[in-house]
Amino acid sequence: MALTTSNVDTLVLHGGPFRADPATGATVVPIYQSTSFDLQTTERADRLVNFEEIGFVYTRIGNPTQDVLEHRLAAIEGGAAALALASGQAATALAVLTLVQAGDNIVTGTDLYGGSWNFFANRLKQFGVEARFVDPVDPDAFARATDARTRLYFGETLPNPKLNVFPIAEVARIGRDRGVPLIIDNTTAPLLAKPIAHGAAIVVHSATKYIGGHGTTIGGAIIDSGRFPWEEFADRHPLLTGPDPSYNGRRWVDIARPFGPLAYIFAVRAGLLRDFGPAIAPQSAFQLIQGLETLPLRIRRHSENAARVAEFLASHPKVQHVIFPGLQTGEARRRADTYLNGGHGGLVGFELTGGAEAGRRFIDALRLLFHVANIGDAHSLAIHPASTTHAQLSAEEQLAAGVTPGYVRLSVGIENPEDIIADIAQALDQA
């Protein structure tokens, strides 16, 4: 029987129905390294194929190891169900593509991870879908960009690299009135932020980052809140409320009804995951479970260390300004305090007075911090986004995303903060 606690420190270890392996009694989740599963009888096979029973058939669609990870992610986010995938990028792509078809559009905040920006601005065009970018500083911009073919809103809780907290409740409210669900990427603020509690319909994660936590495993996840009233807005969401030809004209809202308010996550799993195939490997799901179990401890240390690094940088003569939620003022600080609980995250951005060349010199002088295109690792990391993660964007797009020539982003790890600051200090001396 699943626990009824809402304490995330417990849920990351015990969330979901898994208690022990029924075959062996093992308390650690087994790695079910199997491509397929015994259907037992033709009668049961019919039930599985027709969604009269939920069970494991083929690991591309679902796997028992993956299932434990999904239950725990749904539990900590307060969602109805989750789907683990091969990467965070796969999670974002499937989360969006499940709701759109040619002629549709989405409205997204400009404050985005570079991979998400490129997917929205360029790749979606191949599917005949338009992405409309608006500044989330003004939530009403989402309403102004909405028309009859708008299928979803998208934002990042704590945008990487801009670090201005997204107005989740404000945009979710605008969308709910119009039948437009809000998808929030919560990669940079797991446990600190609860997007579903503030009205988000769907949450996505790159589990590669803080959830895994050790830089060993690529993975992603989609969490369905189970709260969005798809059938109330049937005309806006025909892919969920209308007939699906790949399932003999059945509707996802009808297929999912016996199992709960899960039409969306059913459509992602049995639709796009089945057809596109970005399945997470059982070994990867296992490793992400190990990372998830210590997430509450790590995220607190990340936040504490990042706050100390931000304070140090704010007083350094070579730093033009520091970007960190804990140092913001006005409306930006209000949103940070509203949506982030227990800390302001592990990301710190800063602008060097010497511009792009100073940024490059700083990166090259680091000895402790790793220069890698990742965040959320237990190790401290640094990147110069203009020449790496956002290099594929135009200068105008980089600026809109918060990337300037001298901008450096740090992902502050869990090392001793004095050692982190010492390495940053010596690199700044050479910048």
NUTORMAR-715335 format. One record per residue (C-alpha): residue number from 1; x, y, z. Coordinates in Angstrom, 2 decimals. Layout:
BEGIN
  seq       px       py       pz
  NUM        X        Y        Z
...
END
This chain:
BEGIN
  seq       px       py       pz
    1     0.00     0.00     0.00
    2     1.36     3.42    -0.97
    3     2.22     5.86     1.82
    4    -0.10     8.77     2.50
    5     2.64    11.15     3.68
    6     3.29    14.40     1.84
    7     6.84    14.74     3.19
    8     9.18    14.68     0.22
    9    12.12    13.47     2.32
   10    10.15    10.25     2.78
   11     8.50    10.11    -0.64
   12    11.83    10.08    -2.52
   13    12.63     6.84    -0.68
   14     9.21     5.23    -0.32
   15     6.80     6.93    -2.74
   16     4.61     4.66    -4.84
   17     3.51     1.06    -4.30
   18     6.95    -0.59    -4.42
   19     7.99    -1.89    -1.00
   20    10.10    -4.90    -1.91
   21    10.58    -7.19    -4.89
   22     7.77    -9.78    -4.64
   23     9.97   -12.53    -6.06
   24    13.02   -12.10    -3.81
   25    12.15    -9.63    -1.06
   26    14.91    -7.27    -2.21
   27    14.30    -3.78    -0.81
   28    16.39    -2.07    -3.48
   29    14.51    -1.68    -6.76
   30    15.68    -4.43    -9.14
   31    16.91    -3.63   -12.64
   32    14.45    -5.47   -14.85
   33    16.76    -5.81   -17.84
   34    14.17    -7.35   -20.11
   35    12.87    -6.15   -23.46
   36     9.49    -7.84   -23.05
   37     7.22    -9.54   -20.55
   38     5.17   -12.73   -20.48
   39     1.60   -11.98   -21.52
   40     0.52   -15.29   -19.89
   41    -2.62   -15.95   -21.92
   42    -4.19   -14.69   -25.12
   43    -7.13   -13.47   -23.07
   44    -4.85   -11.31   -20.92
   45    -3.01   -10.09   -24.01
   46    -6.35    -8.86   -25.41
   47    -7.04    -6.98   -22.17
   48    -3.63    -5.31   -22.21
   49    -3.83    -4.28   -25.85
   50    -7.34    -2.89   -25.41
   51    -6.46    -0.95   -22.22
   52    -8.78    -3.05   -20.10
   53    -5.83    -3.88   -17.88
   54    -2.55    -2.05   -17.26
   55     0.58    -4.17   -17.29
   56     4.03    -4.52   -18.78
   57     4.31    -5.64   -22.39
   58     7.47    -4.15   -23.92
   59    10.13    -1.95   -22.32
   60     9.79     0.74   -24.98
   61     6.38     1.49   -23.45
   62     6.99     0.65   -19.80
   63     9.22    -1.33   -17.45
   64     8.96    -2.21   -13.73
   65    12.16    -0.34   -12.83
   66    10.95     2.72   -14.71
   67     7.58     2.37   -13.00
   68     9.07     2.89    -9.53
   69    10.85     6.06   -10.68
   70     7.62     7.35   -12.22
   71     5.58     6.78    -9.07
   72     8.13     8.61    -6.93
   73     8.38    11.55    -9.31
   74     4.61    11.86    -9.44
   75     4.50    11.73    -5.65
   76     7.03    14.52    -5.05
   77     5.44    16.77    -7.68
   78     1.89    16.12    -6.46
   79     0.84    14.68    -9.82
   80    -1.48    11.86   -10.80
   81     1.07     9.94   -12.90
   82     4.45    10.30   -14.58
   83     6.36     8.99   -17.57
   84    10.14     8.54   -17.55
   85    11.97     9.09   -20.84
   86    15.43     8.86   -22.35
   87    16.29    12.55   -21.81
   88    14.95    15.88   -20.69
   89    14.80    17.00   -24.30
   90    12.63    13.96   -25.11
   91    10.36    14.92   -22.21
   92     9.91    18.48   -23.50
   93     9.37    17.31   -27.08
   94     6.76    14.66   -26.26
   95     5.03    16.86   -23.70
   96     4.41    19.46   -26.39
   97     3.86    17.26   -29.45
   98     1.13    15.27   -27.70
   99    -1.08    18.35   -27.82
  100    -0.27    19.93   -31.20
  101    -0.65    19.25   -34.90
  102    -0.06    21.22   -38.10
  103    -1.67    24.65   -37.94
  104    -1.52    24.90   -34.15
  105     0.62    27.21   -32.05
  106     2.10    27.37   -28.57
  107     2.98    30.41   -26.44
  108     6.24    30.18   -24.52
  109     8.27    32.44   -22.31
  110    11.50    33.77   -23.77
  111    13.49    32.71   -20.71
  112    14.49    29.23   -21.83
  113    17.25    26.66   -21.91
  114    18.94    26.87   -25.33
  115    17.83    23.40   -26.41
  116    14.21    24.23   -25.69
  117    14.44    27.54   -27.54
  118    15.87    25.87   -30.62
  119    13.25    23.09   -30.53
  120    10.42    25.61   -30.33
  121    11.80    28.18   -32.76
  122    13.06    25.82   -35.45
  123    12.17    22.15   -35.07
  124     8.46    22.68   -34.42
  125     8.22    24.32   -37.84
  126     8.81    20.91   -39.41
  127     5.51    19.83   -37.85
  128     3.71    22.97   -39.02
  129     3.51    24.33   -35.48
  130     4.31    27.93   -34.55
  131     6.00    28.96   -31.30
  132     5.12    32.46   -30.10
  133     7.70    33.91   -27.69
  134     6.62    36.40   -25.03
  135     8.40    38.01   -22.08
  136     7.13    36.31   -18.89
  137     7.78    39.48   -16.92
  138     4.31    40.41   -18.22
  139     1.95    37.43   -17.70
  140    -0.78    39.13   -19.74
  141     1.48    38.76   -22.79
  142     0.40    35.10   -22.85
  143    -3.23    36.13   -23.15
  144    -2.47    38.60   -25.96
  145    -0.61    35.92   -27.94
  146    -3.43    33.36   -27.61
  147    -5.87    32.51   -30.38
  148    -8.22    29.65   -31.20
  149    -5.32    27.39   -32.29
  150    -3.18    27.91   -29.17
  151    -2.77    24.52   -27.51
  152    -0.45    25.17   -24.56
  153     1.70    27.63   -22.61
  154     5.28    26.79   -21.63
  155     7.74    28.18   -19.11
  156    10.66    27.28   -16.86
  157    10.29    27.65   -13.10
  158    13.78    29.03   -12.66
  159    14.92    29.77   -16.21
  160    18.39    28.70   -17.20
  161    20.26    31.03   -17.64
  162    18.13    34.12   -16.86
  163    17.07    32.99   -13.36
  164    13.91    35.15   -13.18
  165    11.26    32.94   -11.58
  166     8.31    32.28   -13.89
  167     4.87    33.63   -12.80
  168     3.32    30.17   -12.61
  169    -0.01    30.92   -10.95
  170    -0.65    34.04   -13.01
  171    -0.07    32.32   -16.36
  172    -1.85    29.12   -15.27
  173    -4.92    31.19   -14.38
  174    -4.90    32.90   -17.77
  175    -4.64    29.53   -19.48
  176    -7.30    27.79   -17.41
  177    -9.87    30.44   -18.34
  178    -9.13    29.79   -22.03
  179    -8.65    26.04   -21.87
  180    -4.89    26.29   -22.40
  181    -2.74    24.07   -20.11
  182     0.52    25.36   -18.69
  183     3.58    23.11   -19.01
  184     6.37    24.00   -16.58
  185     9.95    22.78   -16.84
  186    10.96    22.32   -13.19
  187    14.44    20.95   -13.89
  188    16.28    23.67   -11.99
  189    14.07    23.71    -8.89
  190    12.99    20.17    -7.92
  191    11.46    20.08    -4.43
  192    12.00    23.85    -4.10
  193     9.06    24.63    -6.39
  194     5.66    22.94    -6.70
  195     4.30    24.03   -10.09
  196     1.21    21.79    -9.92
  197     0.19    23.31    -6.59
  198     0.27    26.72    -8.31
  199    -1.86    25.62   -11.26
  200     0.50    24.02   -13.80
  201    -1.18    21.19   -15.70
  202     2.01    19.36   -16.65
  203     5.58    19.35   -15.32
  204     8.68    18.22   -17.19
  205    12.17    17.49   -15.91
  206    15.57    16.81   -17.26
  207    16.29    14.14   -14.65
  208    19.89    14.26   -15.86
  209    20.36    17.30   -13.62
  210    19.47    17.50    -9.91
  211    17.35    14.33    -9.81
  212    20.26    12.14   -10.94
  213    22.72    14.47    -9.32
  214    26.01    12.81   -10.19
  215    26.54    13.43   -13.88
  216    26.26     9.74   -14.75
  217    22.85     9.31   -16.37
  218    20.70    10.96   -19.04
  219    16.96    10.89   -18.41
  220    13.78    12.93   -18.44
  221    10.25    12.85   -17.12
  222     6.75    14.19   -17.69
  223     4.37    14.50   -14.73
  224     0.64    14.83   -15.43
  225    -1.24    16.73   -12.72
  226    -4.46    14.90   -13.60
  227    -6.26    18.18   -12.90
  228    -6.73    19.76   -16.30
  229   -10.35    19.52   -17.60
  230    -9.64    18.44   -21.17
  231   -13.26    17.60   -21.97
  232   -14.47    21.04   -20.89
  233   -12.36    22.41   -23.75
  234   -12.87    19.64   -26.28
  235   -12.62    21.93   -29.31
  236    -9.19    23.16   -28.21
  237    -7.83    19.67   -27.56
  238    -9.05    17.36   -30.31
  239    -6.00    15.08   -29.99
  240    -7.21    13.99   -26.54
  241   -10.96    14.41   -26.86
  242   -11.41    13.32   -30.47
  243   -10.91     9.92   -32.15
  244    -7.34     8.65   -32.53
  245    -7.02     6.66   -35.78
  246    -4.07     4.68   -34.43
  247    -6.36     3.18   -31.79
  248    -9.39     2.40   -33.96
  249   -10.94     5.81   -33.43
  250   -11.08     5.56   -29.64
  251   -10.68     8.74   -27.59
  252    -7.93     9.08   -24.98
  253   -10.35    10.58   -22.47
  254   -12.45     7.41   -22.78
  255    -9.52     4.98   -22.74
  256    -8.12     6.49   -19.53
  257   -11.42     6.97   -17.71
  258   -11.44     3.61   -15.83
  259    -7.96     4.35   -14.44
  260    -8.36     7.99   -13.41
  261    -7.80    11.46   -14.92
  262    -4.87    10.25   -17.00
  263    -5.89    10.93   -20.61
  264    -2.84    13.10   -21.26
  265    -0.18    10.78   -19.87
  266    -1.86     7.79   -21.57
  267    -1.63     9.63   -24.88
  268     2.05    10.43   -24.37
  269     2.97     6.87   -23.43
  270     0.81     4.84   -25.82
  271     0.96     7.42   -28.58
  272     4.18     9.37   -29.08
  273     6.47     7.21   -26.93
  274     5.24     4.14   -28.77
  275     5.78     5.76   -32.17
  276     8.94     7.83   -31.57
  277    10.58     5.45   -29.09
  278    12.70     7.61   -26.70
  279    12.42     4.99   -23.96
  280    14.56     5.20   -20.84
  281    16.79     2.18   -20.24
  282    16.12     0.14   -17.07
  283    19.72     0.75   -15.92
  284    19.23     4.50   -16.32
  285    15.95     4.42   -14.40
  286    17.71     2.54   -11.59
  287    20.51     5.10   -11.40
  288    18.04     7.99   -11.33
  289    16.20     6.32    -8.45
  290    19.48     6.26    -6.52
  291    19.96     9.96    -7.16
  292    16.38    10.83    -6.26
  293    16.77     9.25    -2.83
  294    19.29    11.91    -1.73
  295    17.78    14.87    -3.59
  296    16.36    16.61    -0.48
  297    19.79    16.63     1.16
  298    21.61    17.78    -1.95
  299    19.19    20.50    -3.03
  300    19.50    22.19     0.35
  301    23.30    22.15     0.14
  302    23.24    23.41    -3.46
  303    21.07    26.34    -2.40
  304    23.17    27.20     0.66
  305    26.44    27.10    -1.29
  306    25.00    29.09    -4.19
  307    23.87    31.84    -1.83
  308    27.39    32.17    -0.44
  309    28.93    32.23    -3.92
  310    26.44    34.89    -5.05
  311    27.29    37.10    -2.07
  312    31.01    36.78    -2.83
  313    30.56    37.65    -6.49
  314    28.35    40.64    -5.70
  315    31.27    42.37    -3.99
  316    33.96    41.54    -6.56
  317    35.30    44.45    -8.65
  318    35.47    42.42   -11.89
  319    31.81    41.43   -11.67
  320    29.38    43.86   -13.26
  321    26.29    42.26   -11.75
  322    25.12    38.96   -10.26
  323    21.98    37.04   -11.21
  324    20.63    35.00    -8.32
  325    17.04    34.87    -6.99
  326    18.19    35.55    -3.44
  327    19.71    38.88    -4.48
  328    16.80    40.11    -6.58
  329    14.47    42.92    -5.54
  330    10.94    44.04    -6.35
  331     8.61    41.80    -8.33
  332    11.40    39.36    -9.25
  333    12.15    38.77    -5.57
  334     8.45    38.41    -4.74
  335     8.10    35.65    -7.32
  336    11.23    33.93    -6.06
  337     9.91    33.94    -2.51
  338     6.45    32.83    -3.67
  339     7.48    29.90    -5.82
  340    10.77    28.72    -4.29
  341    10.57    27.22    -0.81
  342    13.58    26.32     1.27
  343    16.20    27.91    -0.98
  344    16.82    29.73    -4.24
  345    18.46    26.93    -6.19
  346    22.02    26.12    -7.14
  347    22.47    28.32   -10.21
  348    24.33    31.64   -10.15
  349    24.92    33.87   -13.16
  350    27.22    36.86   -13.38
  351    28.41    39.36   -15.94
  352    32.12    40.09   -16.15
  353    33.17    43.66   -16.83
  354    35.63    42.46   -19.49
  355    32.97    40.92   -21.75
  356    33.34    37.73   -23.79
  357    37.12    37.46   -23.57
  358    37.04    37.85   -19.81
  359    34.42    35.10   -19.67
  360    36.63    32.77   -21.66
  361    39.69    33.54   -19.51
  362    37.69    32.89   -16.36
  363    36.55    29.49   -17.62
  364    40.03    28.47   -18.72
  365    41.53    29.41   -15.33
  366    39.24    27.23   -13.21
  367    40.86    24.34   -11.35
  368    38.12    22.90    -9.14
  369    34.98    23.72   -11.11
  370    34.41    21.61   -14.22
  371    33.75    23.25   -17.59
  372    30.83    21.15   -18.79
  373    27.48    21.70   -20.50
  374    25.40    20.48   -17.58
  375    23.84    21.66   -14.33
  376    22.68    20.03   -11.12
  377    25.73    17.83   -10.64
  378    27.12    17.23    -7.14
  379    30.31    18.81    -8.53
  380    30.46    22.55    -9.16
  381    30.26    23.42   -12.86
  382    30.78    26.51   -15.00
  383    29.89    27.47   -18.57
  384    30.09    30.47   -20.91
  385    26.66    30.12   -22.59
  386    27.29    32.50   -25.49
  387    29.96    30.18   -26.86
  388    28.40    26.83   -25.87
  389    24.81    26.08   -24.77
  390    23.29    29.08   -26.61
  391    25.80    29.37   -29.46
  392    23.25    28.11   -32.00
  393    20.99    31.11   -31.31
  394    21.25    34.45   -33.06
  395    22.57    37.43   -31.11
  396    19.00    38.71   -30.77
  397    17.76    35.35   -29.50
  398    20.66    35.09   -27.05
  399    19.82    38.49   -25.61
  400    16.14    37.58   -25.25
  401    17.14    34.41   -23.39
  402    19.37    36.42   -21.04
  403    22.73    35.50   -22.58
  404    25.17    38.38   -23.01
  405    28.81    38.12   -24.18
  406    30.36    38.34   -20.73
  407    27.78    36.17   -18.96
  408    29.01    33.12   -17.02
  409    26.71    30.58   -15.39
  410    27.72    28.54   -12.40
  411    26.03    25.40   -11.15
  412    27.21    25.39    -7.57
  413    27.84    21.93    -6.18
  414    28.00    20.43    -2.71
  415    31.73    20.78    -2.05
  416    32.97    22.87     0.87
  417    31.88    26.42    -0.02
  418    35.25    27.88     0.92
  419    36.96    25.71    -1.69
  420    34.39    26.69    -4.34
  421    34.85    30.39    -3.63
  422    38.64    30.07    -3.57
  423    38.66    28.60    -7.07
  424    36.28    31.27    -8.38
  425    38.45    33.97    -6.79
  426    41.67    32.80    -8.41
  427    39.96    32.46   -11.80
  428    38.57    35.99   -11.52
  429    42.10    37.24   -10.86
  430    43.05    35.91   -14.32
  431    39.86    36.98   -16.13
END
